[in-house]
Amino acid sequence: MNNAHALLKQYFGFDSFRAGQQEVISTIIAGSSAAAIFPTGSGKSLCYQLPAIALPHLTLVVSPLLALMQDQLAFLASRGIAAASIDSTQTPEQAAAVLDGVSDGSIKILMISVERLNNERFRRFIGGIDISLLVVDEAHCISEWGHNFRPDYLKLPSYQQALNIPQVLLLTATATAKVIEDMGRKFNIAPADITLTGFYRPNLDIGAVGIKEQDKQQYLAQWLTAQQQSSGIVYVTLQKTAEVIASYLQSQGYKALAYHAGLDNDRRSAIQAQFMRGEVPIIVATIAFGMGIDKSDIRFVVHYDLPKSIENYAQEIGRAGRDAQQSQCLVLANKDNLNVLENFVFGDTPEQSAIAKVIGEIQSVSQQTNSWEMMLNQLSTSSNIRPLSLKTLLVYLEMQGAIKPKFSYFAEYRYKLLTSLPDILGRFDPERQSFVKAIIDTSSKAKIWHSADLNQLETVYPNSRGRAIKALDYLDQKQLIELQSKQLTQVFDVFDEPLNDRGLPSRLFQQFKQKEQSEIQRINFLVSFFGSDHCLSLQLAQYFSDPNVCSPCGHCSVCRQQVTVLPEPANLKPLSEYDFNAVTQEAVDKLKAQGSAVLLTRFLCGLTTPVFTKLKLRQVKGFGYFERYRFQDVLHWVENHL
């Protein structure tokens, strides 16, 4: 490890490793795969950044958020480490420069989203590159039992094999014992090569106060006075709450801004930059804010509403006190927002009829060829299943042996010439010249853009699709054309026997219901956690399998003898007193035959579905009318009236 210590000093300016870093880095440099489960802000990124310098080939990092990538790239650039990303915000020239750098070996670290690996062009490119290490950031996303399961992550082990990547490094801050075991098994990582440093951070003072909804604004303003204009984040559940609370704090003399997914990218970037520079000390944000925020002097994190889950809570308070100085973490706890949190979960479960519809579509188109082609957004709209839930359904079908991913391709390749045709052709030898000319000759042409017709090309050059895409990519990289690829189409092998099982739709629906119940239990755990009379720090440490904490912390709100009692929500007007037709008639008229009890309940609870977007139901009277009522209560009321 002498070499690792030298690199640590030379590139990062540190004399010693933080807890756990040396073990993980030693494992990677020795040629094995590893996993690092470290608390937020404790140096997980160094575990791949340092080995990337020492390893002979490219380090490929899969990261879930663009903001996370940009912050890490800025840090690597400041250390003189050649790193880049491929993302949708880049111009063709910028993307081409990155691909050139990867091809010639001058770029050591490439960061991508997991969705990038669905891209046929990118897979063909990266398949020709030697890769030393695959890094999976936020690796808990691979586990169904994690709090942020992402179906595309399940494909990463097969991508690792297909790309012949010898080692993998998994990074996460929030994983239970069940999730850690699941992650390790999927990537064949030996238990001895999984490093947990412990969750507990003694500089975080965590606490909760039971408070009625109408008293929270005033309490927050008074509490912030004691923080003496230090930097902090106030987390809320809804976008409109972020705006209301930011405005209220401004009226009380605080420099505060709202941040949420409803703002455009430029506005969000500007707000984040102001916060990082200390110009705006307080951000009132939904969970859209925080990933990739590496500000060391955040002195407080307030949860104005209950967090989404215990994992989200752990991740969000982990943004405080990264400089190891004392920091406050406060939850303003009541049960008013509990129904809203639960209702988000009910928006993700497809109806059994929708699952059956997808299965029926696969059967109808696969009878002749035993294969099925699918465009996700089209199928999402036709089946009325949210895209992420639809991806999960396809993974479930794969696990049942009903389908198997074969390959994916873009249905459309459009390009425009950036120089004259003779100039393009003049750069190639006669054989390649002939092939490039054939691509252009068989393309359909509009005024500026050409659409490649790869089927027509194959009548001239049989089995040439892969070569044609490689040629178009080369022309794009050399800035001889501007290339756009559209309509990602996934192709699956279909296996009739499991697909024809009449019980399959019901089984898959029950699988979604189990996931739904698991999420509801997660929320209920939150309520019992914040209202508990046991040390909060100790409970958190045990939840995240921290082997180092065995006794109460002595400084959380429970240890200070301040046990929280969560006020019950204000009484809502009984549903029986509402006129069913008055609040649902417009939606029923628009939905027509599609209007099931579940769909109508989602409408009334303000939960979006693809069909609502298609029919513009968010603008219709009644949408979100009962967002503060329990989904199951509204469903029962709707069923009694249909």
N, C-alpha and C positions, 0 to 999 in steps of 0.2 A: 504493500500500500504506500510505499515511499513516493512512487510516481504520482499516486492520487493526491497525496498531501502537497506535492510540488505544484500540481495543476490547480489545486484548491487555492493556493497562495497566489500563483501567477495570474489566473483568470478571474478569481472571485475576491481576492484580497483577504481571505479568512485564514487564520492560523490553525483552527481546529474545526472538526465536524460537529454538527448538532446531534442530539440523541437519534440513533437509528440510521443516520445517513451513511456512516462508514460500513455498517453491516450490509446494507442494500447495495452500495457501490462496489464493495468487495465481491459480492455474489455475481453482479453483472460483469465485472471485469474478468472474473474467473471463468466466465462462459456459460453460466446458468441463468435461468429465468428467475424473476423475483417479484414480490409484491410489497408495497410500502403503505401501511395504514397509519398515517400520522395526522395529528390535529390540524385544522385549518391554520395556515400561516407558520407552520413549523419546518418548512424547507423541503417539501416533497419534490419540487421541480429540480433541485440540485441533483437528485438521484438519477436523473437522465441527462442533465446538462453536462455534468462532468464526464461520465462515461462516453458521451457522444464525441468528446474531443479525442479520447483515447482509442475508440473503436475504429476499425479500418474503413467502414463504409457508412452509408446514410443511416441516420436515426429518424424513423418515421413516427410522428406523434399524432395520435387521434385525440382531439379535444372537442368538447361539446359546444363551446361558445366562441364566437368571433372575438368578443371583448377579451376573453381569457388569452387567446392567441396573441392579440395585438400587444397586450401588456408584457407577455413573456418575450415576444420578439424584440420589443424596445429594450428590455433588460439585457438580452443576449447581445444585441448590437452594441450596447454600452460596454460590454465586456470583450468586444472584439471577436465574438463567436459568430460564424456565418450561418444564419438561420433565416428561413422564409416560410411563407404560407401560400397555399393556393386557396382563394376564396372568391365568392361571387361579386365582391366589390371592386375587383381589379379590372383594369383595362386589358385588352388583348396583349398590348405591348408589355405590361407588367407581368402578366401570367407567362408569356413567352420567355421573358428574362429569367423567371424563376425556374422554369423547366430546363432552360439552357444550363443554369447553375447546378441543377441536380444532375444533369447528364454529364457535365464535365468534372463533377466531384468537388466543385468549389463551395457548394452549400452542404453543410454537415447535418443540419437539422431541418426537416420539412414538417410543417404542421398542417393538418387537414381536419375537416369534419368527417364523421363516420359516413355521412351520405356521399362524400366524394368518391368512396370506393364502389358506389353503385354506378358510377360514370364509366361507360365502356371505353371512352377515349383515355381517361386517366388510368384505368386498370391496364390497358395495353402499354401505356407509357411506363408506369411504375414497375410492370412485370419485367422490363428490360434493365432495371437498375438493381445493383447489389445493395441489399439492406442488412445492416448488422443487428438492429434492435427495433422492435415495435413497442411503443409506449402507449398505454391506454389510460388517459386521464379520466377522472370521475368513473373509475372502473366498476363501481357499484351498479352503474346503469345496465350491466350485463345480466344482473340477477332479477328474476321475477319477484324475489322477496325483498329487493331493494326499494327505496322510496322514490326512485326516479327511473324505473325500468324503461329502457329504450330498445325496441325490438331489433333495430339495425345493429346494435352492439353484439347480439347473439351470433352474427355472421363473422365476427372478428377472428375467432379461432380458425375457421376455414380459410379466411383471407391470409392468415399467418402461414398456413400450410401451402396455399396456392402460390404465394409470393416467395416461398422458401426462406422465411425469416427465422433465423436460428434461435433467437431469444425474445422474450417479452417481459416488459416491466409494467405492473399494474399499480396505479396510484389512486388513493381515495382517502378522504378524511372521515367519512361516515359510513361504517359498515358494521352490522351486527355479526355475531359468531356464525349465524346461518348464511349470511351473505358472503362472508370471507371464505367459508368452506366451498360455497357454490362457485365463486370466482376462481379459486385455486384449482378446483376440479376441472372446470371448463378449459383452462389453459395448461393443465398438467404441471402445476407448480408445487414442488415438494413443500409440506408444512414447515420444514426447517428453514425454507427460503422466504417465508412470509414474516415480515417484521412489523410488530405493533409496538409503538412507543408509549402508548397510554394516552387517554383522552384528557385527563384533568390538567387544567392550567391554573395555578394558584393565584395569578394576578387578576383573574376574572371574578368579580363579585356578582354572583347571579342571584336574582330574587324576583318575587312576584308580589303584587298587591291586588287584593280583591276590590273591585270598584265598579259602580254602576256606570252604564254607558254615558249618561248625561253629565257625569262628573269628570270624565276622562280628559277633556280638553284643558280644563282649568288645572287639574292635577299635573298634567304634562308640562304646562307652561311654568308652574311653580317649581317643579322638579328640575327643569332645565336651568333655572336660575342658579342652582347650586353647582351646575357643571361649568359655569364661568366661560361661556362661549367657546368651549372646546369642541372638537369635531365629533360628529356622531351621526348615526342613521336611525330614523324612526320607521319601522316596518308596519305596513297596513295591508289588508287583504284586497281591497277594491281600488280601482283607479280613481273613482270619484272621491273616495275618502282621502287619498293622497293629496288631491287638489284642495279639499276643504281644510285639512289640518295644516297644510303649508300656508294657506291664506290666513288662517287663524293665528299661527305663530308669527307671521309677518306683521299682523295687526298688534301683536304684543311686543313688537320691537326686535324679533329674532331674524337673522339672515337665514332664511330657509327656502328651499325650492322643492317642488314635487317632481318625481321621476317615475315613469311607468311606461308600459309597452304602447300606450295610446299616443305617445309623442313620437314625432318623426326622428329618424336616426341622427340627423344633424343636431337637433335640439338635445337629444339624450347625450350625445358626445360632448356638447358644450357644457351641459350641467355637470357631467362627470369630471371634465377638465377643471371647472371652477372649484369643485369639491377637493380634487387632488391638490390644487394649488393653495387651498385654504381660504379662497375668496368667499365661498359659501360654506359655513361650517356645518349646517344641518341639512340633510337630505331626507325628505319624507317619501318613502318608496314602497312599491310593491316588490315582490321577489325578483322582478326583472333587474333589480340593481344589486350588485355585490359580487357576482362571479367575475373574477379577474381583477377585483379592486385590491391592490396591494399598497394600502396606505397604512403606515406603521403606527400613526398616532391617533387612531380612532379611539376616543376615550369612553364612548358609550354606544350601546345598541339598545333601543327601546322597541318592544313589540306592542304597538298600540292595540292591535287585535291579536288573538291567539295565532301562533304560527301554524303552518299547514301540517306539520308533523314534527315529531321529536328530532328526526334527522335534519329537517330544514332549520329547526331552532338551533341545533348544535352547530350547523354550518354558518348560520347568520351571526350568532354571538362570537364565533371564531374569528370574525373580522375585527373585533375589538382587541386593543392592547397587544398588537404584534411586536411592539417594542419592549414587551415584558413589564411595562409600567401598569400600575393599578387602573382598572377600567370597570365601568358599571354596566350590568346587563339587567334590564328591567322588563317585566311583562305586566301590562295592565289587564288583569284577567277578570272576565265574566263569561257568562254562557250565551250572551246575545248573538255572537257571531257563529255559534256552533252549527246552526242549521245551514248557513251559507257554506261553511267549510265542508260539511257532509254532502251538500247538494252538488258541489263540484265533482265528487266521486261518482254520483249517479249519472252524470252526463257522459261518462266514458263507456258504459256497458251497452253493447249492441243488443237490440231486441232479438229474440230467438228467430223471428220471421226474417230478419235481415241476414242473420247467419245462414239460414236455409236458402235465402235468395242467392248469396254468393256461391254456396255449394252447388246449387242448381245451375248457375251460369258456368261454373267450371265443367260440370258434367255435359252441358249442352254443346260446348264448343270443343271438347276434347275427345268426343266419341270416335272421330275418324283418325286422328293423329296421335292420341295420347299425350298431347301437349296443350298448354294454355298460355295465352299472352294477355298481359294486364297492364293498364296505365292506372296508377294509384288514384289520382284525383278523379278520373272518370268513374272508377268503381266506387269510390267513396261517395260521390254524388248519387249514383244509381242505387246503391244499397242503403244510403243514409247512415253510414258508419263513419265516425270521425277518422281522419287519416292515420293517426297514431294507433287507435283501436283496431283499424283494419290491418295495419302491419302486424299487430299482436295476433290477430285472428289467423293471418297467413303463417305466422310462426307456429301457432297451435296446430294448424292443419299439417304443417311439416312434421311436427312431433308425433302426430297420429299416423304418419306414413302415407298421407293422402296426396301430398304434392312434394316436389323437390326442386329447389331453384336450379335452373340450368345455366342461364346467362341473361344479361340485360343489354339492351341496345337503344340507341336513339332512333326514333322513327323518322326524324327529319334532320338532315345536315344542310344548312344554308351557308353560302359564302359569297363574298364579293371580292373582285380582283382589286388589288391595291397598286398594281402596275400592269403594263400591257401583256397580253398573252404571249407575243413573241419573246418578250423579256423573260417571262416565267419559263417558257420552254427552252430557251437558250442556255439555261443553267444546268441542263441535264444531258446525259449521254442519250443516244438515239432510242435505246430500249425503254428507258424511264420516260423520255420525252413522249413516246408513243402512248405509254400508260396514262400519264398526266393529261394528255390531250383527249384520250378516251373518256376520262372522268368528266372533263369539261363538256365534251361533245354530247355525252348522254345525259347531262344535267338539263333540267327545264330552266328557262331563263325569263326573268322579269326585267324591268328597266335597269335595276342595279344588282339585285340579288339573284344568285343561281341556287337551285335546289338539286342536290346530288340525287340521282336515281340509281341506287346501287344494284337494284334488281336488273335494270336495263344494262348496266355495265357488265353484269355477269353473263349476258348473252354474247358479249365480245370477249371478256376475260373471265372464264368460269372460276368460281370459288375465290373471288378477288375482294370480298367485302373487307376483310381484315387489312389487306394491303392498301385498299383505297382509303380507309380511315387513317392509317398510318401516314399515307401520302398527304392527305388533307391536313393532318396535324403538323406535319413537317412544313408545309407551305404556310400554315398559320404561324408557327414558331419563327419562321424566317421573314414574317411580315410581308409575304407576297400576296396573301389573301387574308380577309377577316372571316373567321369561321364561327358559326353558332350551331349548337346542337340542341334539339328540342324534343319533347314528348318521350321521356324515358319509358321504355316498354320492358317489363320483366317477363321472362319466359320460364315456365315451370314444366317439368315432367309430371304427368298425372297418373295415379294408380287407382284403378277402378274399385278394387275390393274394399279398402277402408272408406272410400268416398261414397260407396253405395250403401253403407251401413245406415239404416234409418234412424238409429239412435244418435248419430254423430252431431246433428245440430243441437240436440238437448245437452249432450255431454260438454260440448264447447261452451254453450251458454252457462252451464253450471260452473265451468272453469272461470269464466268472467265474473260470475256471482261470487265465487270464493275470493277472487282478487278484490272485488268490491267490498266484501265483508272484512277482509284483511285491512283495507284502507280505512274503513269506518272504525275498526278496533284501534288503529293507529291514532285516530283523532280522539277517541275516548280515553286512550292512555294519556294523552296530553292533559286532559282535564283532571284525571286522577293524580298525575305527576305534579302539576302546579298547586293542587289542593292538598298535597301530601304533608304529613308531619315528620317525614324522614328527610335527612340531608339531601338537598337537590344535587349537589356536586357528586355525592357518592352514588346516587341513583343513575345519573348520567354515565358515570364511569362504568358502572356495572352493565348498563344497557349496551355500551359499546365495547364490552369485553376487556376493559382496562385492568390488567393484572396488578397494577401498582397501587391502587387506592383501596384501602381496607377499612377506613374509619371516617367519621364525619369531618368535613372540611373546616368547620369552626367559623366560617364567615359568610355563608349564604343566608338568605332570609329566614329559613327554618332554623338554622343554627343560632340565629340571633333572636330566637323565640318569637318569630313573626310568621306563624302558620297562616296561610292564605285561605280565606273562605270566598269562593267564587259566587257572586250574586246571581240569582236566577234571572233569565231574560224577562223583559217587560211582557205583560200579557198581551197576546195578539188577539185581534177580533176573531171570534170563531168562524171557521170556514162556512159553517151552515148558514151564517147570516149574509153571505154573498150571493148575488144573483148569478148563477152559473152561465146562463146565456149571455148576460151583459158583458162578462169578461172573456168569454171564449168564442162568441159567434163569428167574429171576423176571421180568427185563426181557423175555425172549423170550415168556414166557407173556402178559404184558400187551400187548406190541406186536402179537403174532399176525402177520397177513399183512404188516403194515407194516414188519416188522423186517429191513430190508436190512443188508448188511455195514457200509455207511457210517453208518447210523443207530445200529447197535449200538456201533460204534467211538466215535461222539460220546457215547453214554451212558457208556462205560467211561472216556473221557477227561474227563468232567464238563462237557461242552459242552451248554448248554440249547437246546432247540428247542421250537416251539409244541406239538408232540404230547407232549413230556415234561411240559410244564406241564399240559396237559389230562388226562393219565393219572397225574399226580402221581409221575412216575418219579424225581424228585430224592430221594424218601424210600425208594426201593427199593434193596435190597442190590446193590452193584456200581457204583452211580453214582459217577463220579470215582475209581474204583479205580486206574486207570492214568494219572492226570493228569500224572505226571512222565515218562511214556514218550512217545516220538515217535508222533504220530498215524499216520503211514504204517506204522510197525512194528506198531502195534496192529491197523490195518486188515488188514495182510497175515496176521497171526495169526488174526483173526476169519474172513477169507475161507477160510483153510485148514480151519476147523472147521465151516463152514456147508454 
